[in-house]
Amino acid sequence: MAQWTSAMGAAQLARLLNSQQERPAGPGTRRPPAYRALADGIRLLVLEGRVPVAARLPAERELALALSVSRTTVAAAYEALRTEGFLESRRGAGSWTAVPAGNPLPARGLEPLPPEALGSMIDLGCASLPAPEPWLTRAVQGALEELPPYAHTHGDYPAGLPALRSMIAERYTAAGISTMPEQIMVTTGAMGAIDAICHLFAGRGERIAVESPSYANILQLMREAGARLVPVAMAEGLSGWDMDRWRQVLREAAPRLAYVVADFHNPTGALADEDQRRRLVDAARSAGTVLVADETMTELWVDEEYAGAMPRRVCAFDPAGSTVITVGSASKAFWAGMRIGWVRAAPDVIRSLVAARAYADLGTPVLEQLAVNWLFSTGGWEQAVELRRAQARENRDALVAAIRRELPTWEFEIPKGGLTLWVRAGGLSGSRLAEAGERTGVRVPSGPRFGVDGAFEGYVRLPFTVGGAVAEEAAVRLAAAARLVETGGTGGTEAPRTFVA
């Protein structure tokens, strides 16, 4: 039986390794031998999940050629990894990645921190806030009151509860985008929606254009589906999309799908203006590309200047839904535990998505749909989201002040909405900062998780999901992690303190 489940080509591994910035050498610090640096680089890729566990690595000669180093260097690096438990080998079967006994398997996405670790670790990996009470409790109570008639049915509604589909359609219509219930499918979160869209439109090997950077979990979902990702660089700062690049990619690569977050982009916080939205829809229509617009952050404007003044939604420039498929969700604007999302598209697309759902999850939980419908129909949604905006604003300001105080060389622009800061980490490796953060008690995702083939090594994403004293402590721990990276891990650090917010 084969010991490995996937294979990593020499050119791909070389790209990932070459994207890693060298650790700055402090005073009196010696640069590690070439084989040690190579072993450390591969180990870091495994720990971050960017090289899967049980992935067959290229032969020594192939990797040496791709990296322009000697075969002896690669052989010594492989031997060091075997000694440390990060590589296993068998004659005739090659060498494949592993993790030492007792180590948790690395995550390839951005999974929430296990509850048992919350006492000693500050989690900046997951961009989600606690539920906006009392609205969660009221919504569940309202749903329970509406449940009895549905309990007498089979409970399977592949397109979603008719009442919720109608309510979502009415909300789009009220926003100036005429929508019928037949244009709506309720899903299990936005991830469930995008997974269904990818399976319908982009089979294995199909091209999907994505913003660069983009949301890590969606990128991984698309990789797992076998898509060929085509990155399109974002414009500088918070100004949205580079339309010249988008037109070129859509014209030359002709991707089957394009995935974008126009409103307070994850991770950069950028907001695309109306002209960019109109031009992108026109370019996608001309190229025959289906444009998937992720609206999970649309209502999370933080600065008051956007109250009632947000750009029109992307689907406003394609109201029939022939080019634009819109994805929405309650998980970011309300609570991540409320796994309700939806798709807005042309009726024939919705019918195809619903038909395919029979072989996936059959439908979305009824009780949660009723809770979201209660929020929409009573005005509870608007009041809950207003609480969420106030909390995000307070957290953002606290985190910004703490980072500027503790890490003054780190660079970022302050977004006017969403939940994330996209930070250039003062010339340090984001991957090494993430690894060091595990030792200093702060969990932070590195930039390459949000890119394709190792891009954004010099960045980290910091969600403003903590505030007050917790934000200040998070910045202190990040500064300690930065010192570890700067000194090559030789500067001692205290064990993370138990912290109660």
C-alpha positions in Angstrom: 0.0 0.0 0.0 1.3 3.5 -0.9 2.5 5.5 2.1 1.7 8.9 0.4 -1.6 10.3 -0.7 -0.5 13.2 -2.9 2.6 14.3 -4.7 4.5 17.7 -4.6 6.4 18.5 -7.8 9.9 20.0 -7.7 8.9 23.2 -9.4 5.9 23.8 -7.1 7.9 23.0 -4.0 10.7 25.3 -5.2 8.2 28.2 -5.7 6.9 27.8 -2.1 10.4 27.6 -0.7 11.6 30.6 -2.7 8.7 32.7 -1.5 9.9 32.4 2.1 11.8 35.5 3.2 15.1 34.8 4.9 15.2 35.3 8.6 17.1 38.6 9.3 20.4 38.0 11.0 20.7 39.8 14.3 24.0 40.9 15.8 26.2 37.9 16.4 23.8 35.6 14.7 25.2 33.1 12.2 23.3 32.2 9.1 22.3 28.5 9.2 23.9 26.0 6.8 22.1 25.6 3.5 20.8 22.1 4.3 19.4 23.4 7.6 17.7 26.4 6.0 16.1 24.0 3.4 15.0 21.6 6.1 13.5 24.5 8.1 11.7 25.8 5.1 10.1 22.4 4.3 9.2 21.9 8.0 7.5 25.3 8.1 5.4 24.5 5.0 4.3 21.3 6.5 3.4 22.9 9.9 1.4 25.6 8.0 -0.5 23.0 5.9 0.8 24.5 2.6 2.5 21.1 1.9 0.0 18.4 3.0 1.0 15.6 5.4 1.6 12.3 3.4 2.6 14.3 0.3 5.4 12.6 -1.7 8.3 15.0 -2.1 10.4 15.2 -5.3 13.5 13.1 -5.6 16.7 14.7 -4.3 18.2 15.3 -7.8 15.0 16.9 -9.1 14.7 19.3 -6.1 18.4 20.2 -6.3 18.0 21.1 -9.9 14.8 23.2 -9.2 16.5 25.1 -6.3 20.0 25.4 -8.0 21.7 23.7 -5.0 23.8 20.6 -4.7 22.2 17.2 -4.3 24.2 16.8 -1.1 22.3 19.8 0.4 18.9 18.2 -0.4 20.0 14.8 0.9 21.2 16.4 4.2 18.0 18.4 4.5 15.9 15.2 3.9 17.9 13.3 6.5 17.4 16.1 9.1 13.6 16.0 8.5 13.6 12.3 8.9 15.4 12.6 12.2 12.9 15.2 13.4 9.9 13.1 12.4 8.8 15.4 9.5 9.7 12.9 6.7 9.4 9.2 6.2 11.1 7.2 3.4 11.0 3.7 2.0 13.2 2.3 -0.7 11.2 2.2 -3.9 8.4 4.3 -2.5 10.3 7.7 -2.1 9.9 10.2 0.7 6.8 11.7 2.1 5.9 14.3 4.6 4.8 13.5 8.2 4.4 15.0 11.6 6.1 13.8 14.7 4.1 11.7 17.1 2.0 13.8 19.5 1.9 16.8 17.2 -1.6 17.9 15.9 -2.1 17.7 12.2 -1.7 21.1 10.6 -4.8 22.8 9.3 -4.9 23.9 5.7 -7.6 26.4 6.3 -8.5 28.8 9.2 -10.3 26.6 11.7 -11.3 28.1 15.0 -9.1 27.4 18.0 -10.3 24.5 20.1 -12.1 25.7 23.3 -9.7 24.0 25.6 -6.9 26.3 24.3 -8.7 29.6 24.8 -7.3 30.1 28.3 -3.7 30.4 27.2 -3.9 31.3 23.5 -5.4 34.5 22.0 -7.0 33.4 18.7 -6.5 35.9 15.8 -7.0 33.1 13.3 -10.8 33.2 13.0 -12.4 36.5 11.9 -15.6 36.0 13.8 -17.2 37.8 16.8 -19.4 36.4 19.6 -23.1 36.4 19.1 -24.9 39.8 19.4 -27.1 39.1 22.3 -30.0 39.3 23.1 -30.8 38.9 19.5 -29.6 35.3 19.1 -31.7 34.1 22.0 -34.8 36.1 20.8 -34.3 34.7 17.2 -34.2 31.1 18.5 -37.2 31.6 20.7 -39.1 33.1 17.8 -38.1 30.2 15.6 -39.3 27.7 18.1 -42.7 29.4 18.1 -42.9 29.0 14.3 -41.6 25.4 14.3 -44.7 23.3 15.0 -46.2 23.4 11.4 -42.9 22.4 9.9 -42.4 19.5 12.4 -45.4 17.8 10.7 -43.5 17.7 7.4 -40.5 15.7 6.2 -38.3 18.8 6.9 -36.3 18.6 3.7 -36.4 21.9 1.7 -33.5 21.7 -0.8 -34.1 25.3 -2.1 -34.8 26.6 1.4 -37.9 27.5 3.4 -40.3 29.3 1.1 -40.8 32.0 3.7 -37.1 32.7 4.0 -36.6 32.6 0.2 -39.3 35.2 -0.2 -37.9 37.4 2.6 -34.4 37.4 1.1 -35.8 38.2 -2.3 -37.8 41.1 -0.8 -34.6 42.4 0.8 -32.8 42.5 -2.6 -35.8 44.2 -4.2 -35.8 46.8 -1.4 -32.2 47.5 -2.3 -33.2 48.3 -5.8 -32.5 44.9 -7.4 -35.8 43.3 -8.4 -35.6 39.6 -7.3 -38.1 36.7 -7.2 -38.0 33.9 -4.7 -37.2 31.6 -7.6 -33.8 33.4 -7.8 -32.9 32.4 -4.2 -31.5 29.2 -2.8 -30.8 28.9 1.0 -27.5 27.1 1.8 -25.5 26.0 4.8 -23.4 29.1 5.1 -21.5 30.9 2.4 -19.0 28.1 2.1 -21.8 25.7 1.3 -23.0 28.1 -1.4 -19.6 28.5 -3.0 -18.9 24.8 -2.9 -22.1 24.1 -4.7 -21.4 26.8 -7.3 -17.9 25.4 -7.9 -19.1 21.9 -8.4 -21.8 23.1 -10.9 -19.7 25.4 -13.0 -16.0 24.5 -12.5 -15.1 20.9 -12.9 -11.6 19.5 -12.1 -9.0 21.4 -14.1 -11.2 24.4 -14.9 -9.7 27.9 -14.3 -11.1 30.2 -11.6 -9.9 33.8 -11.4 -9.4 35.0 -7.8 -8.3 38.2 -6.1 -4.7 38.1 -4.9 -4.8 38.0 -1.9 -8.2 36.3 -1.2 -10.1 34.5 1.5 -7.9 31.5 2.5 -10.7 29.0 3.2 -12.3 29.6 -0.2 -9.0 29.2 -2.0 -8.5 25.9 -0.3 -12.0 24.8 -1.1 -11.3 25.5 -4.8 -7.9 23.7 -4.7 -9.6 20.6 -3.2 -12.2 20.7 -6.0 -9.3 20.5 -8.5 -9.6 24.1 -9.8 -6.7 25.9 -11.5 -6.5 29.2 -9.6 -5.6 32.3 -11.6 -4.5 35.1 -9.3 -5.4 38.7 -10.1 -3.5 41.3 -8.0 -5.5 43.8 -6.0 -4.9 47.5 -6.5 -2.7 49.3 -4.0 -4.1 50.2 -0.6 -7.9 50.0 0.0 -8.9 51.2 -3.5 -10.4 47.9 -4.7 -9.6 46.1 -8.0 -7.0 46.8 -10.7 -9.4 46.8 -13.6 -6.6 46.6 -16.3 -5.4 43.4 -14.7 -8.9 42.0 -14.5 -9.7 42.7 -18.1 -6.4 41.1 -19.2 -6.9 37.9 -17.2 -10.5 37.5 -18.2 -9.6 38.0 -21.9 -6.5 35.8 -22.0 -7.2 33.1 -19.4 -10.9 32.9 -20.1 -11.7 31.4 -16.6 -14.9 29.6 -16.2 -15.5 31.3 -12.8 -14.2 34.4 -11.1 -14.6 34.9 -7.3 -14.5 38.4 -5.8 -15.3 40.1 -2.5 -16.3 43.7 -3.4 -17.3 44.9 0.0 -14.6 45.1 2.7 -12.5 42.5 1.1 -11.1 39.6 3.2 -8.2 40.0 4.0 -7.4 43.6 2.9 -10.6 45.4 3.8 -10.7 47.1 0.3 -14.0 48.4 -1.0 -14.6 48.4 -4.8 -16.4 51.5 -6.1 -19.4 51.4 -8.4 -17.4 52.1 -11.6 -15.1 49.1 -10.8 -18.2 46.9 -10.2 -19.8 47.9 -13.5 -16.6 47.4 -15.5 -15.9 44.0 -14.0 -19.4 42.7 -14.7 -19.1 44.0 -18.3 -15.6 42.3 -18.7 -16.9 39.0 -17.2 -19.9 39.1 -19.6 -17.7 39.7 -22.6 -15.4 36.8 -21.6 -18.2 34.4 -20.8 -17.0 34.1 -17.2 -19.5 33.6 -14.4 -18.8 36.1 -11.7 -19.3 35.0 -8.1 -19.8 38.0 -5.8 -19.3 37.2 -2.1 -21.4 39.6 0.0 -20.8 38.3 3.4 -19.2 41.6 4.6 -21.6 43.9 2.8 -23.4 45.2 5.9 -20.3 45.4 8.1 -19.4 49.0 7.3 -17.8 50.5 10.4 -17.4 54.2 9.7 -20.6 56.2 9.7 -19.8 57.8 6.3 -21.1 54.5 4.7 -24.5 54.6 6.5 -26.9 54.5 3.6 -24.1 55.3 1.2 -22.5 52.0 0.2 -21.9 51.4 -3.5 -24.6 49.5 -5.3 -24.2 45.7 -5.1 -22.4 43.9 -7.9 -25.6 42.1 -8.9 -27.2 45.5 -9.5 -25.3 45.6 -12.8 -26.7 42.2 -13.8 -30.1 42.0 -12.2 -31.3 39.0 -14.2 -28.4 37.0 -12.7 -27.1 35.6 -16.1 -23.5 36.7 -15.4 -23.3 37.4 -11.6 -24.1 34.8 -8.9 -24.3 36.5 -5.5 -23.5 34.7 -2.2 -24.7 36.1 1.1 -24.6 34.8 4.7 -25.7 35.5 8.3 -22.4 34.1 9.6 -20.2 37.3 9.5 -22.8 40.0 10.0 -24.6 38.1 12.7 -22.9 35.1 14.2 -20.6 32.3 12.8 -22.7 29.7 14.6 -25.7 30.7 12.5 -24.8 28.6 9.4 -27.3 30.2 7.0 -26.2 31.4 3.6 -27.9 32.0 0.3 -27.4 32.3 -3.4 -29.0 34.8 -5.7 -28.9 33.9 -9.4 -31.0 33.3 -12.5 -33.9 30.9 -11.9 -32.4 28.2 -14.2 -29.1 28.4 -12.2 -31.0 28.0 -9.0 -32.8 25.0 -10.3 -29.6 23.3 -11.3 -28.0 24.0 -7.9 -31.1 22.6 -6.1 -31.1 19.5 -8.3 -27.4 18.9 -7.6 -28.0 19.3 -3.9 -29.7 15.9 -3.7 -26.2 14.4 -3.8 -24.7 16.7 -1.2 -26.5 17.9 2.0 -30.2 17.7 0.9 -31.0 21.0 2.7 -30.3 23.5 5.4 -31.5 23.1 9.1 -35.1 24.3 9.4 -34.8 25.8 12.9 -31.9 28.1 11.9 -33.7 29.2 8.8 -36.7 30.1 10.9 -34.4 32.1 13.3 -32.9 34.1 10.4 -36.4 34.7 9.0 -37.5 36.0 12.4 -34.6 38.4 12.5 -35.4 39.7 8.9 -39.2 40.0 9.5 -39.1 41.7 12.9 -36.3 44.3 12.4 -34.1 42.3 14.8 -31.5 41.9 12.1 -30.9 45.6 11.7 -30.5 46.1 15.5 -28.2 43.1 15.8 -26.0 44.2 12.9 -25.8 47.7 14.5 -24.5 46.1 17.6 -22.0 44.2 15.5 -20.8 47.4 13.8 -20.2 49.1 17.1 -18.3 46.2 18.5 -16.1 45.9 15.4 -15.4 49.7 15.4 -14.3 49.5 19.1 -12.2 46.4 18.5 -10.6 47.9 15.4 -9.5 51.1 17.1 -8.1 49.2 20.1 -6.1 46.8 17.9 -4.8 49.5 15.7 -3.6 51.5 18.7 -2.0 48.4 20.3 -0.2 47.4 17.1 1.1 50.9 16.4 2.5 51.1 20.0 4.1 47.6 20.2 5.1 47.1 16.5 5.6 50.6 15.0 7.4 49.3 11.9 4.4 47.2 10.8 2.4 48.8 8.0 -1.3 48.7 7.2 -4.2 50.9 6.1 -7.2 51.1 8.4 -10.3 49.6 6.6 -13.7 51.4 7.0 -15.5 48.1 7.4 -15.2 44.3 7.5 -13.3 42.5 10.2 -9.6 42.3 9.2 -6.4 44.2 9.0 -3.9 43.2 6.3 -0.5 43.9 7.8 3.0 44.1 6.2 5.1 42.7 9.1 8.1 45.0 9.0 10.2 42.8 6.7 9.6 39.6 8.7 8.3 36.3 7.4 4.6 35.9 8.1 5.1 32.1 8.2 7.8 32.3 10.9 5.7 34.8 12.8 2.8 32.4 12.8 5.0 29.6 14.1 6.6 31.9 16.8 3.1 33.1 17.8 2.2 29.5 18.8 5.0 29.8 21.4 4.2 33.2 22.7 0.5 32.6 23.0 -1.1 34.3 20.0 -2.5 32.5 17.0 -2.2 34.4 13.7 -2.5 33.3 10.1 0.4 34.1 7.8 0.0 35.9 4.5 0.7 33.0 2.2 -2.5 31.3 3.3 -4.3 34.1 1.4 -2.3 33.8 -1.8 -1.4 31.4 -4.6 1.9 29.6 -4.7 3.5 31.2 -1.7 2.7 34.9 -2.3 2.5 37.4 0.6 5.2 35.9 2.8 5.8 39.3 4.3 2.2 39.7 5.6 -0.1 38.5 8.4 -3.9 39.0 8.7 -5.1 40.4 12.0 -8.9 40.3 12.6 -10.3 42.9 14.9 -12.3 40.3 16.8 -10.8 41.2 20.2 -10.7 44.5 22.0 -9.7 46.3 25.1 -7.1 44.5 27.3 -7.2 41.4 25.1 -6.2 43.5 22.0 -3.3 45.0 24.0 -2.1 41.6 25.2 -2.4 40.2 21.7 -0.1 43.0 20.4 2.4 42.3 23.3 2.5 38.6 22.3 2.9 39.5 18.6 5.9 41.7 19.5 7.4 38.8 21.5 6.9 36.6 18.4 8.6 39.2 16.2 11.6 39.2 18.5 11.8 35.5 18.3 11.9 35.6 14.5 14.4 38.5 14.5 16.8 36.5 16.7 16.3 33.2 15.0 14.4 31.8 17.9 17.2 32.1 20.3 15.7 35.0 22.4 14.0 33.2 25.3 10.4 33.8 25.9 8.1 33.1 28.8 5.3 30.6 28.5 2.0 32.3 27.5 0.1 33.5 30.5 -3.5 32.4 31.1 -5.6 35.4 30.1 -9.2 36.0 31.0 -11.0 38.7 29.1 
